[in-house]
């Protein structure tokens, strides 16, 4: 009677589409990969925060994805992700979504009830001492004190993941959705030893997690490159992949369990590390690209000059004085130096070529500005408030926008991550 449970494929890419106009252009990037023989699963994601900012409903993401799939005849799996939901925000995502990213970052560090951490370790004596793991140069080493500390730090968050999971399961039915657990929007990165403990705890709670987003070392700022030690990242990512394979064998977790890398847009300097690790280990990955499609909309608008360029300049002019307010919700993932932002009056004089050179993420172009790019990244609220002026221009400039959206996903993300050059 029960259908096969929904499974997330080995390679998947989360794509954001804030104004629900680019699903087709995005899907074309996945079709190009499929034509190369590489299956990458599209997952449309839009967080509660984004919906609130532009006053949209999760159903609009489902409608746009379904329409694109129908229009292009995509006959492979795809998902709509309730991105970063909590118990407080999950309800409106229940009907349209079949992928749930359970965000338990806020529960990290909250102590579990008395005796819970001790009981957990009594059930898992294997976590104490040395754990040899295939693929790791050295065994994972946790003293009893360290294990107790990690258990006290993470068990409440895992219990919260269990609580949200059960709630969604009760509404939708087991096996009808993909579960991701995210712990990335927090301050301290999780070491491989902590990831192992978290996975053991998720197995105890019978959360059928298919992808998990730990916090990695380094800055994952929105829409710009990784800021951190790429060598350290590669070691951590590779160790985490080995820990996941070990946890799947040891704790009976889903055999397609894989890492999820959030704010993965434009992390060009670590894509080769991810690609090498996947090739070597045979593991899969989920990468969330989030809001860069919106930036490609601005680039596509600016390219044609005229009204589109003027709108892109107006977004900048409106965002410039409001930068603190716009950045506030993204404080942990945005770093702008205001002294390096051009004055709006100067931007008003730019040609299409000047505007797109500053905004397009081409690090070889001396005109490219990480500061302008980050400000416009969080500036989608301005476009949202423009209403039909913005969406009408999206339709009028569709060919140049679509070309940029598809190329960004395919050339700058899918190829380096999943195909290789
Ligand atoms: Zn995230």
Boltz pocket constraint, residues with backbone or C-beta under 6 A from the ligand:
constraints:
  - pocket:
      binder: B
      contacts: [[A, 84], [A, 182], [A, 184], [A, 185], [A, 213], [A, 262], [A, 263]]
      max_distance: 6.0
